[in-house]
Amino acid sequence: MLDIKHIRENIDKIKEVAKNKNIDLDFDQLIQFDDQRKELTQKIEELRSEKNSVGKQIPTMSDSEKANALQKMKEVDAKQDKLEDEIKPIKEKYDEMMYEVPMYVHDSTPVGKDDSANIEIENVGDIPKFDFPIKPHEQLGKDLDIIDFERGVKIGGTRSYILKGDGARLKEALIKYAEDFITRKGYTLMDVPVIVNRENLVGTGHFPGEEGEIYYFQQDDKYLVGTSEVSIAGYYRDEMLKEEDLPVKFAGVSACFRREAGSYGKDTHGLYRVHQFHKVEQFIIAKNDTDLSMQMHEELLNNSKEFLQTLNIPYRVLNICTGDMGRGKYFMNDIECWMPSRESYGETHSCSALLDFQARRLNLRYKDKDGKIQFCHTLNNTVIATPRILIPILELNQQEDGSVKIPEVLRPYMDNQTEINSK
């Protein structure tokens, strides 16, 4: 959410950003609702002031004066009630439209309608060449008896899977290694709720807009998160932080759930696009300073790049364009890892700076050294998301005999096991 004053002062720029982010919003109507809201609010405040003034005078009035004053107060109450009824639908529509206003973007963000306009800015690692026919991760998982898709689908339906034996151990090793890796960077590990209230999804900018992707429990009016970012961002919701405590650096670990409603027919096989997964997520709450936020963004990105390098996974970094970055993003990079069976890179990390977009919605603030209240800045990036990361790990480390080498950094988490072999 942006400040309405900023929107009014930069209306042409914000209109252009909305267009570039594929957001259809009638800004003229928004300004009209704001004008009506302010006009009615001023009238309501004037009536309240009038009632307060008369209320203070009543104790000094004669009986006849009191009777007249009380009758006048009833008339003022009726006027106020009428105005309150008028302003309610206007405020609701105004708030609804304000939630749709996009964050402006960094100057280096490419303009484009979809992911075809994303720009590769870095490429790290050599694409391996195999001197034997390689297997996709689905076949490796079946042959090594570490992934069971058929029984996963039998239990949970499409896009379900079961990791078993060394497959489950490898996934747990990755999570534990990621937790230790990011903790050593000074991030506080957070095991957070995955069932949340609507306010947290609105606050992080997932609502409105992503309702079709989120699992909803109607009976309890609760939602399953698609990322621990939602829970961590809500940790300090409606709170005032201390400037000297910023930045706050968290790493959320949780199960995550996505309906994948918009991906019908895409990546229906294997581990690339599933309903349930586990993730370790970086999240930073920083001071209201754009230059500092960009520094924090670089830190988050570098953490994930270093993590992938320790796993010897080739990857590339993309500068994400306006049409692919989402309403609340100011600047965004994706990291894609090389996946041999796809003969291409696949997204594994998403690094975003949102400035004060989320903080305004979450009412997340701090008082600066001059005593002025500021909205915080927030940023996030993946450390690891599994099972998708298992695709490059299994496929890149396969050997001619069908076994899979365990990356060296993960071996201490698997009792120093060096390979996964068929039983």
Secondary structure, DSSP 4 states (H G I P E B T S, - for coil): ---HHHHHHTHHHHHHHHHHTT----HHHHHHHHHHHHHHHHHHHHHHHHHHHHHHHGGGS-HHHHHHHHHHHHHHHHHHHHHHHHHHHHHHHHHHHHTTPPPP--TTPPP-SSGGG-EEEEEESPPP--SS----HHHHHHHTT-EEHHHHHHHH-TT--EE-THHHHHHHHHHHHHHHHHHTTTPEEEE--SEE-HHHHHHTT-TTT-GGGS-EETTTTEEE-SSTHHHHHTTTTT-EEEGGGPSEEEEEEEEEE---GGGTTSS-STTSS-SEEEEEEEEEEE-S-HHHHHHHHHHHHHHHHHHHHHTT--EEEEE--GGGS-TT-SEEEEEEEEEGGGTEEEEEEEEEE-TTHHHHHHT-EEE-TTS-EEE-EEEEEEEEEETTTHHHHHHHTB-TTS-EEPPGGGGGGGTT--EE---
